[in-house]
Amino acid sequence: QVQVTESGGDFVQAGGSLTLSCTVSGLTFNNYAMGWFRQAPGKEREGVACISWNSASFYADSVKGRFSISRDNSQSTLNLQMNNLNSEDTGIYFCVAYVEQGRYCSNSVPTPPSRKVRETWGEGTQVVVSS
């Protein structure tokens, strides 16, 4: 049984920083690309970042240069360092194991996971950026 748990969400002022963390169990972590997607109120899910098993990473244009994704395969953990936050970054952030993509991010632009594999992401962590 796959378990994905996100943490680190908070209220922050525009221009501030946050680090989100994710722990994963129930699958062989380094067999899969990992990532983050988010959902803002009233909007569709949006891919934020994807990191292959070898740490090659890809970002949505909206966060490029501000966010940094990293993984520790020995600890089965994933982080998202978010800098220079703005109100457009407000939303629930979800950590996902891209089981449908395998070890490598299959797209240069991260995408949300298929809803068919709901077990591969957690309940999310809330980020609110006040302007």
C-alpha positions in Angstrom: 0.0 0.0 0.0 1.5 3.3 -1.1 1.5 6.1 1.4 2.5 9.6 0.5 2.6 12.3 3.1 3.2 16.0 2.5 4.1 18.7 5.0 5.5 22.2 5.3 2.6 24.3 3.9 2.0 27.6 5.7 0.9 31.1 5.4 3.6 33.4 4.0 4.0 36.9 2.7 4.7 37.6 -0.9 8.4 37.4 -1.6 8.9 34.8 1.2 10.1 31.2 1.1 8.8 27.8 2.1 10.1 24.3 1.9 7.7 21.5 1.4 8.6 17.9 2.2 7.2 14.5 1.3 7.7 11.0 2.6 6.8 8.0 0.6 6.4 4.3 1.6 5.0 1.2 0.0 6.9 1.4 -3.2 10.6 1.3 -4.3 11.2 5.0 -4.3 14.2 5.2 -6.7 12.2 3.2 -9.4 10.0 6.3 -10.0 10.1 9.8 -11.1 8.6 12.0 -8.4 7.0 15.4 -8.4 4.7 18.1 -7.1 1.5 19.4 -8.5 -0.9 22.0 -7.1 -4.5 23.1 -7.2 -5.6 26.6 -6.5 -9.2 27.3 -5.6 -11.5 27.1 -8.6 -8.7 26.1 -10.9 -7.5 22.9 -12.6 -4.6 20.9 -11.2 -1.2 22.2 -12.4 2.0 20.3 -12.6 4.8 22.2 -10.7 7.9 20.1 -10.9 9.2 16.6 -11.7 12.4 14.9 -10.8 13.7 11.7 -12.3 15.3 9.0 -10.2 18.8 10.4 -11.1 17.7 13.9 -10.0 17.2 15.4 -13.5 14.5 17.9 -12.9 11.9 19.9 -14.8 9.7 22.8 -13.9 6.5 24.6 -15.0 7.4 27.9 -16.6 5.5 29.7 -13.8 7.9 28.5 -11.1 11.2 28.2 -13.1 14.0 30.0 -11.4 12.1 30.2 -8.1 11.4 26.6 -7.1 13.8 23.8 -6.7 12.9 20.1 -6.3 15.2 17.5 -4.7 15.0 13.9 -3.6 16.9 11.6 -1.3 16.5 8.1 -2.6 18.1 6.6 0.5 15.4 8.2 2.7 12.5 8.0 0.2 11.9 11.7 0.7 11.2 14.6 -1.7 11.5 18.3 -1.1 10.3 21.5 -2.9 12.2 24.7 -2.0 10.0 27.6 -3.0 11.4 31.1 -3.1 10.1 34.5 -4.0 6.5 33.3 -3.6 3.6 35.3 -5.0 -0.2 35.1 -4.7 -0.4 32.9 -7.8 1.4 30.2 -5.8 -1.4 29.9 -3.4 -3.0 26.4 -3.4 -2.8 22.9 -2.1 0.4 21.2 -3.0 0.5 17.5 -3.6 3.5 15.1 -3.8 3.2 12.4 -6.4 5.0 9.3 -7.4 4.8 9.2 -11.2 4.3 5.5 -11.4 2.9 5.8 -15.0 6.2 7.5 -16.1 8.7 5.1 -14.5 12.1 6.3 -13.5 12.2 9.3 -15.8 10.0 12.3 -16.1 8.4 11.8 -19.5 7.6 15.4 -20.1 9.7 18.5 -20.0 6.7 20.3 -18.7 5.4 18.6 -15.6 1.8 17.4 -15.7 -0.6 16.3 -13.0 -1.0 12.6 -12.6 -3.9 10.5 -14.0 -6.8 10.3 -11.6 -6.7 6.5 -12.2 -3.7 6.3 -9.8 -5.1 8.2 -6.9 -3.1 6.2 -4.4 0.1 7.8 -5.7 -0.4 11.2 -4.1 -1.2 12.4 -0.7 -3.7 14.6 0.9 -1.7 17.7 0.2 -0.4 20.6 2.2 -1.8 24.1 2.0 0.2 27.1 0.9 -1.2 30.6 1.2 0.7 33.6 0.0 -0.6 37.0 1.0 0.2 40.0 -1.1 
